[in-house]
Amino acid sequence: MTRAIHKMYYLCMSNNSRAINITLPDELVREIDKAAKGEYASRSDFIRESVVRRLKNQRIVDEWGDSGNWEAVVDFRDLPGGGMPAEELLKRLKHLHGQDR
């Protein structure tokens, strides 16, 4: 995180913070929870960081400089609990890209 975000986060978590109530559509709450879970964050942390970034006009950029505008092809969080063998995963990925010819 950038220094400004660290500072804003500290301010949010200090004694100067307060709880607020907002109303959101159920589908949006489900999407927020799913995204937060993917980042190992709480709903509040995810919303707080999103708001701070929006106020600072910042976008999330990973270590390679990618802003994260990726198309979701497979959501591995929706797989059954037992996981999947690596061979099966590679087979499915090759199939998605038409390499199984």
N, C-alpha and C positions, 0 to 999 in steps of 0.2 A: 504494500500500500504506500501511497505517497505521504509525505509529511503532513499535507493539509488534511488528508483523510484521517490519519492518526490523531491529529489535533481535534478534528470534529468528533471522532469516535470518543476521545477522552472527555470532551465536553458533554457529549450525549450520556456518557456513563457516570458523570459526576453528580454531585448533589443538586446541580442546577437542572437536571432533566426531570421530565414529568411524563406520565402516561397519557396517551390520547386514545380516543375511540374513533375508528373509521369504519365505514360500511363498504364492503366490496362484494361483487358477485361471487357466488359459490365457485364457479369455474376458475375465476382469477385466483381465489384463495388456494384452490387445488394446485394451480400452476406455480404459485409462489412457494407452497410447501414442497412441491416436487423439486423445484430449483434449489431451495434452501437445503434440502436433504442431500442433493448432489454436491453441494459445497460444504457439507457437514456444519451447517449453520442453523440457528433458530430462525423462526419466521421473523421475529423482531430484528435480529441481526441483518437478515437479508434485506428487509424493507429499509432499515436505517442506512445501510451501505448504499442501496440503490438511490435513495433520496439524496444523500450527501453527494454521490457522483453526479446526479442530475443537476444539483445546485451548483456544482463546480464545473459543469459541462464536460465531464470526463467520461471516457468509455473504458471498459475493462480491456486491457491488452495483456496477452500472455508473454512469457519470456522470449518468444520469437517475434514479437511485434504484431501478432495477429489479434484483431479486435473481436474475434469469436463469432463472426457471421458464417456459421456452418449450417449445413442442412442436416437435420437429424435423419439418419437412415435406419438405425436400430437403436432402441432404448434398452440398454442392458439391465437397467434397474427393474424392468418388467419381467425378467426371466424368473422361472421358478427357483426356489431357494437352493437347490442342489448344484447350481452352476452348469457348466457345459465343458466338455473336453476341448482342448485347444484345436484338435484336428477338425472337430465339427464346426467350431467358430471359423477357422480358415476356409473350410468348404463353403460355408454360407456367405462369407465375405467375397470369395471368388465368384460365387453364383450371382451376387448382387452386381458385380462389375463385369459380368459376361465373360469371365475367364475360364469357365468350366467346359469349354468346347473341346 
